[in-house]
Amino acid sequence: MAFRTLVISSHSKIEYSLNYFVFRNAEGVKRVHLDEVSTVIFESTNISITSSILVEMLKRKINIIFCDEKHNPLGQLSLLSGAHNNYKRIVEQLNWSNKTKELLWQEIIKHKIISEAETLKKYNLSEKSNLLLSYAAEVQENDCTNREGHAAKVYFNCIFYEGFSRGDDSKINIFLNYGYSILLSLFNRAVVAGGYLTQLGIHHKNEYNQFNFSCDCMEPFRVLVDQFAKQMYLENEANKDKMLDLLKCEISICGKMQTLNNAIIIYTNSIFDSLNNNDVGKIKFPDSYAL
């Protein structure tokens, strides 16, 4: 089972040899069997990569992320077609019921707010946690009353500090943006592997966003990044790379502890199932989001 995350942050040459990921730099040569690799992050722009290693990683559906000169995730390399019956999956996606999509969004936002309440409770903010739970109970189809927005205002002011804004240049937002990008890449991989289009969302419909569907799916999982960012903020952490520990975490889903990547696969597959069967009761949300 793939479990390793490789972060390449220095001048090096990456190549393929006999099912191995081969890393060469001035200090020597290291090899990792590709079957063990889940994600590769190329943090430096000073890396030489052979096409053969990229092709082999794509065949194994390894998550491949490229960063810019500031070491922030910039792009992701993924398969053009993640399933043998891609056409069938896309036709399904185009025909998903609007009613089911509205009910699905209701469930996603309800669980997102519940996960935020659970996170606040973890930090001994029970009063505000209970307020969020009341918001979760009020979520309607398609979240037409915007309980998500009301909850977010309370949540971010509590978990970080009063007056916190997602639009400022704070260290916290640097952590959050980095973490959300990594999380989004995992959902992109899961959606593509299922044979569906990341661009065609159920609620997100921005014409400039090629990951609308992935953004829809990932909403309840955002709190995992928030918890990491909170801890890094409390520890006065300066290096955002600490956020990569997110890829090592395990969460409970369907009564079992799973790696984050496996949990995302189980969850996204259940979303496909619910949309194809017009039954939002089929969604398998994590049992808990507290790390």
DAGI-V519392 format. One record per run of one state. SS is the DSSP state (H for helix, E for strand, L for the rest). FROM is the first residue (numbers start at 1). LEN is the number of residues. Records with the same first field share a line. If there is no record, write none. Layout:
SS = FROM-LEN, FROM-LEN
//
This chain:
L = 1-3, 9-3, 18-2, 26-2, 43-4, 50-1, 60-3, 68-5, 78-8, 95-3, 123-3, 138-3, 144-3, 160-11, 194-18, 235-5, 249-1, 254-2, 278-2, 283-3, 287-5
E = 4-5, 12-6, 20-6, 28-6, 37-6, 47-3, 63-5, 73-5, 250-4, 256-4, 286-1
H = 34-3, 51-9, 86-9, 98-25, 126-12, 141-3, 147-13, 171-23, 212-23, 240-9, 260-18, 280-3
//
